[in-house]
Amino acid sequence: MTKNGGVDDKGRQLGAVFGGIASRYDLANHVLSCGVDFCWRRTAVVMAAPGTGDRLLDMCCGTGDFAFAFARGCADTGRITGCDFSPEMIELAGTKESRFKRRGKYAAVDMDWQVCDCTATEFESESFDIVSCAFGVRNMADLSAGLKEMHRLLRPGGGVCILEFSLPKNAVIRAAYLPYFRWILPVLGGLISGDYGAYRYLAESVRRWDRQVYLGSELHKAGFREVVARPLTFGIATVHVGHKPHTLNS
């Protein structure tokens, strides 16, 4: 996607994919992970360690599940903003927030949802204490630009928290998991969402990501320090946290 809101071919294709499965996206995630995705998000929130009054930006927020996990994990969080390039996802996030607040959940948390390009937002520099992203950096057309944008938006000393799919490093577990991930998951995802192509893309993109990207190194190149990676559930997901230095020389 481009600064002025235009999108490249990959952006258009992914926008169509995620817009098409938006209404079944949450159900598919929960079923395909057997509900473990809730635990992943809780663990990531604990690692991010939000504080009282923190301003949080959740990039590639989808239908808002990671943002809501932060709202649950820190009731004193000051403001949560979610942004995504899919209008359909953002609309569902707002609908979920309204439903939750009618039930008395997150009433004290100020939340906001915006459609934008997460690699080149219009938010002010150093305007957030935490920038998070769950299962989104893998889909960025320009990963380097996306990570640099996260760095720009964080105040000095602020933290980044990225939850992303990965593949197990243990050879035995990997050998058992890959057939499910490559062949069975796309079929199940297609049955739930009605779009087999979306979940074939998921499997292919995670395998490509595993071969080509070392996120810890990419975060360091973007200017983050104290980067820590924690594999979850035998390594089928990984949380990375890091911090923007207080000074340029840190």
N, C-alpha and C positions, 0 to 999 in steps of 0.2 A: 504494500500500500504506500501511497505517497503523502507528502506533507499536506497537500491541499485537499486531501480526502479522496483522491482518485485511487484506483486499485490496479495492480498489475494482473496478468493472467492468472497467476497462482492465487492471488487474493480473491479474484472473482470465483474461481473454482472452489476454493475452500469456503467462501461465503455461501455459495449455493449448497455445498455439502452440509455445513452446520445449520444453515437456515432450514434445510429440508428435514433434518432429524431433530430439530429443537424440541418439539413436543414430546418426544420419546427419549431424549438424551439422558435425563436423570435416571429413568427406569433402566435403560440399557447399562449405564455405568454401575448401578447398584447390583443388578443381576449378574453381570459378567464378572464383577469382582467379588461376588458372594457377600457383598456388604462391607468388605474390608476397606473400601475407599473412605468410609467414615473414619476409621481408625487412622488411616494415612493422614487425613486432614487434621485430625486432633493432634497427632504427633508433630506435624509441621508447625501448627500454631504454638505448641509448647516450645519448640526450638526457636521460633521467631521471637518469643518472649515479649508480646505487646505490653505496653505500660499504660497507666492511667492518662487519658487525654490524648493518646497517640492518634495521629492522622495516618490512615492506611489507604493505599491504592492497590486494588486487586486487578492486575492486568489480565487480558484474555479471560475475563471472569465467567464467560458462559452464562449459565442460569443462576450464578451467584453462590454455589455451594461452598466455595472456599471463603468467600466474604462472610457468609453466615457462620462458618466454623470459627472465624475470628470473633464475630459478635458473641458467640456462645462462650468462647474461651476467655474473653476479657470484657466483662460487662461495662467496664469503665472506659473502653475505647472511645475516643472523642468523635471521630468521623470516619466512615468507610465509604470510599468511592470505588465503584466497579466500572471498568471500561472493556469494551469488546467491539470487534468490527462487524458483528452480526446483529442487526436490529431485532431479529426474531429472538435471539438469546437474551438481549437486554430487556425486551418487553416481558419475557417470562420471568426474569430476575425481579423486575418491579412488581409483577403479579404475585410472586412468592412472598416478597417483602410485605405487601399489603395483607396477604392472607395470614402470615405469621403475626403481624402486629395486631390484627383483629383478635387473635388468640392470646394476646398479651406477651408475645415473645419479642425481644429486642426493642421494646418500646423506648428505652433510654438511649438507643444507638441511632445517631444521625446517619442515614444512608443515602447514597446518590448513585444513579446509573447513567452512563454516557456511552454513546456510540462513537468510537474514534479509532484511529490507527495507532496501535500500541507501540509501534516503532518510532513514531514522531507525533507525540501528543501536543496539545496546546496548554497543558498545565504549567504553572510557574515553576522555575527551577527551585530546588531545595524546599519544596512545599509539603513533603511527606516524611513521616518517621519510619514507615515500613512500606516497601513495595513487594507484593507477593504475586505469584503466578502458578497456577496448577494446570498441568497438562497443556500448556499453551506455547512455551518457548520453542518446542519442537516444530510448531506450525508456522513460526515467523519466517517470512520470506528472507529477512536479513537479520540473523541472530545477533551479530555484532552490534547493529544499530539498535536492536531491542534492548540489549544489556546496557549499552551506553545511555539509552534513554532512561532506564531505571536508575542508573547512577546519577544522571542529571537531576532527576526529580527528588532524590533523597537529600535530606539535610545531612551535614557532616556528622558522622557517628551513627547515622540511620542504618537500618538493616534490610537486606534483601532475603526473600524466602521463596525458593522455587521447588515445587513438587512435580516430578515428571516420571513418566514410564521409563523403565530400563529393562535389561535382561539379566537373569542370574549369572553370576560369575562361576559358581560351582558347576563343574562339568556334568555331574550326574543330574542335578536339579535342572540345569539348562536343557539337557537332552530330553528330560521328561516334559518340560514346559513348552518347548518350541513347537512340537506338533499341535498342541492345543492352541497356542497363540496364532500359529500360521494358518491352520485349517479349520479348527472348530469354532474359535472365537468369531471370525467373520460371518460364519453361518448363523450362529446364535444372535450376534448383533444385528444381522440383516433381518432375522425373523422378528426381533423385537421392534426395530426401528423402521422396517420396511425398505431399508437402503443397504444392500449388501456391499456396494462399492465403498461406502463410508468406512466400514469396518475392515475391508481389505486394505484401504488406505492406512488405517490405524496400524495394522500389523506390519505393513511394508515400511511405514515411516519410523516406527520404533526400531525395527531391525537396522534400517539405514542410520538412524541416530546412534545406535549402539556401536556401529562400525566406524562412524566418522567424527563423532563429537565427544570431546572430553569437557564437560560443562565446567568443572572446577577451574581448568585452565582458561576457558573463555571468560569466566567471571573475573579471574585475576587480570586478564588482558584489558577488561573493561574498567579496571580501577578498583575492584573490590579486594578487601583484605580479610584475614581471619576466616577464610572460606573452609567450611566443614561439610562433608557429605555423609549422609546416613542412609544405607540401604534398608528397605522395608520389605517384609514378607519374602525373604530369601533373595531379595534384589529385583523383584518385578516392578518396584517403584523406588525412587531415591529422592530424598530431600537434601537440597543444598541451601545453606545459609551463609551469609557473608556480611561485611560492613563497609560502608563508605568511610574512609579515613577522616579524622578531624582536620588533618592538614595534608597538603599535597605531597609532603615528604614522608608520610607515614607508611 
